[in-house]
């Protein structure tokens, strides 16, 4: 059986990508957890989901081209639905 970690992107890189996309969308994931709108498990799932994505470079380019808040994340974002849901409950 192939080791799952061999197919996942860097935990550190995707942790920061997840947080950065959320921040550009006007979300603070730490605040969302503190406010019980996001569980620790859900947050971990978001980072893991990001780690499975093959579009990290596109995400980094998207982040590099943002000059202000954005209503949506990168087009290929696997966490888009969760982030949009968090925006609606903020």
N, C-alpha and C positions, 0 to 999 in steps of 0.2 A: 504494500500500500504506500503510495506517495505521501511524503510528509506535507501536510497542509501549509506549513510555514514557508515552504519553498515557492508556493503559488501566491503568497500574500506580499504586498508591498511593505516597505519599512513602516513599522508602527509609529516611529517618531514623525516621519514625513507626513503620514496620513492623519495623525493626531492634529498636527498644525494645519493641514489643509482643511480638515473638518471645522476646526475652530475659526480659521480665517474666512472661509466661505460664510459661515454663520455670522461672523462680525460684519462683513460687508452687507449682509442682508439685514443688519440692525439687531442681531440676536447676540446675547451673551449666554453661552451654554452653562456656565457656572451659576449664573442667576436663575436660569430655567430649572436647574437641579435644586437650588436652594428654595425656590418657590414651588417645588413638587410638580412642575410641569414636565419634567424629564427625569427619569430614574437613572441611577448609575448604570444599570444594565442596558437601558436604551442608549445611553451615551456610548458605552462600550460597543454596542451593536453598530452604532453609526460609524465609529472609527474602523471597526472590522469590515463593514460594508465598503467603506472608502478604500480600504486596503485591497479589496478584490477588484476594484475598478482599474481598467486599463487606460484610463484617460487622465492620469495625474498631470501630464504635461499640459494638456488642454486646460485643466483646472488652474494650474499655475499661471498660464498665459491670461486666463480670464481674470484672475486676481491682480495680475500686473497691469491690466488695462482699466481697472475700476478707479474712478476719481471721486466717487461718493457712494452713498447707499444705493443698493440695487434691490428691487422687489423679488427677483428670482436668482437662483444660483446658476452655475454653468449648465449648459444644455444637457450634458451627459451625466450630471450629478445623480448618483444612486441614492442620495439622502434628500433629494429635492422635496419629496412628499412630507417627510418628517419636519424639515425646515419650514415649509409652508404652513404646516399645522402649528408649529411653535409660534410663527409670526401671528397667526390668527388668535392665539390665546394670550399673547403678550399684553 
